Every structure is written in C-alpha cells, then in structure tokens.
Amino acid sequence: MDHRRCGFSWSAAPVLMLMLLLPSMAHDSIVAENVEISSRRAAERRDFTDAEISEGFFKVAFGAEMQLQGRVDRIRKYDVPVRIYIDSRAKPDRRAQVATVIADIRSRVANLDIAVTNDRDSANIVVTLIRDRDLNRTVREFYGRERARQIQRSLEPQCLSGFRKDDSYRIIRSDVILVVDVGEFVFFDCVYEELLQALGPINDDSSVPWTMFNDDVQMGFFDIYDQFLMNVLYHPRIRPGMTRDEARVLLPEILPTVRAFVEQVNGIKR
C-alpha cells in the first residue's frame, strides 16, 4: 500500500518546507475495528537505545522533505497551547475520529497542551476534512496556484499539512488537509502523521525504519518510537530556534525523563 502524505511550513518572511504525513491509532474501539492497525501494533518494536532515539530525532526535527525557501536547520515547535478546530466539508463526517487521535496524542506526549476547540478563531491548527476529488482544488484555495502546482508536482499528496513560523522558529499556525472517503487504515495513517508533522517534525527520512516520518512506513497508530521523538521535541528544555549542537548537548540529560514517561504510558517494563 502506497499513499502519499505531505506537509510544509512557511514564515513571516515566507519559508516553505514540504513533507509527507501519515497517522497513528490509539488503544480504543476504532483500532479494534481495523485489522491492519491491530497487526502492526502487535508487531511493532517497543525497545530502543538512546542512540536510535537521538538519530531519529535529529533526522526528523531538523531539515525538510521539500525546501522551497529559508533555513531548516533549527528546531520548530509550538511554545503555546495547541487548539485544533476541525472543519468537516465532506461525508462521512470523521470529526469524532480526528478528536480521538488528538486525545491519544495528548495522552502520549508529556509536555504538549493540545485539545479540540469549537471556536475557529481561537484555533492555531485547523484540520479540514474533504473528499478526494476536492483535494487539488482545496490545495489551490489554501496556498495559491503556483505553490499548489509545486506541491502536486513534487509530492503527489493524498493528505497534507503545513505550518507557519515566526522569526524565532516558533510555530504560530498550522493547516491540515485530510481526505475522508478512503479506507479506515489510510485515513488514520494520514491523521496521525499529518497532525504530528504540523507540530514540528517535518523532515521525512527513509533511513529511519521505525518512524512514520518515513514515506515507506505506514502504521495507522501513534507508535512507540515516534512517541519518543515527540516527547524529546516537546520537552521544555528543547526550545524553538535551537541548533543541532545545542540540542545534542541536552539530549543525554533529557532522555531518561522521556524514556520513563513513554515506558510508563505504554506499560513497558525494563
């Protein structure tokens, strides 16, 4: 199964980076309904070394799958509470499923304040749910004809996310576009990766075999390896704008706390 995922970022002095995204699933009734997700969860690797976590973090948190402008060698993340508005424009109405994914992410990332809001004006992430046949038109609506042409030509996405950051590399706004008239596995695979990439890690890397931030990997749930990466990114000591060298100094001090949280949440006994 090969479905394209994509995301990008831009800033006040526009910086645009593009990436592909896929989703993950929580331990709930939705996961139980899909055999592909359940089988992948049962087979996932659950134990990783500090070196493996660090390698993945530096590969996905820095850089960008597709760079159009600007620097990509800095940490990009939210440093304020994240509020998500879900705009459903198509049937089936999958707002409840997206909300379930958001709740799952909240429960598995220790220092990320993320929740759904019914007030679009207060949201800093908007998730737009559309039909597959409306994807190209919606991308043009959001990003303009020329930028949409670049996205389609380079990535041929089936789902898309992008964020805008300020000069300090703080994310200030994200948009996620998801197609609803696809199978359950494809939908959840897209929701997880697109939402997570909208939070900062936008560089897909095919050399890391355990991460959903790899175009060749489809999970359909929030896997343990990516929980490690997101908990490193949203640790309070990892700040927007940090360089690789600055983050590398902190990782040995951060990883024990990150590891303890992820292992506790997932019932991993060492």
C-alpha positions, 0 to 999 in steps of 0.5 A: 500500500502506497499513499502519499502524505505531505506537509510544509511550513512557511514564515513571516518572511515566507519559508516553505518546507514540504513533507509527507504525513501519515497517522497513528491509532490509539488503544480504543474501539476504532483500532479494534475495528481495523485489522491492519492497525491491530497487526502492526501494533502487535508487531511493532518494536517497543525497545530502543537505545538512546542512540536510535532515539537521538538519530531519529530525532535529529533526522526528523526535527531538523531539515525538510522533505521539500525546501522551497525557501529559508533555513531548516536547520533549527528546531520548530515547535509550538511554545503555546497551547495547541487548539485544533478546530476541525472543519468537516466539508465532506461525508462521512463526517470523521470529526469524532475520529480526528478528536480521538487521535488528538486525545491519544496524542495528548495522552502520549506526549508529556509536555504538549497542551493540545485539545479540540476547540469549537471556536475557529478563531481561537484555533492555531491548527485547523484540520479540514476534512474533504473528499478526494476529488476536492483535494487539488482544488482545496490545495489551490484555495489554501496556498495559491496556484503556483505553490499548489502546482509545486506541491502536486508536482513534487509530492503527489499528496493524498493528505497534507499539512503545513505550518507557519513560523515566526522569526524565532522558529516558533510555530504560530499556525498550522493547516491540515488537509485530510481526505475522508472517503478512503479506507479506515487504515489510510485515513488514520495513517494520514491523521496521525502523521499529518497532525504530528508533522504540523507540530514540528517534525517535518523532515521525512527520512527513509533511513529511519525504519521505525518512524512514520516520518518515513514515506515507506512506513505506514502504521495507522497508530501513534507508535512507540518510537515516534512517541519518543521523538515527540516527547524529546521535541516537546520537552521544555528544555528543547526550545524553538530556534535551537541548533543541532549542537545545542540540542545534542548537548541536552539530549543525554540529560533529557532522555531518561525523563522521556524514556520513563514517561513513554515506558510508563504510558505504554506499560513497558517494563525494563 
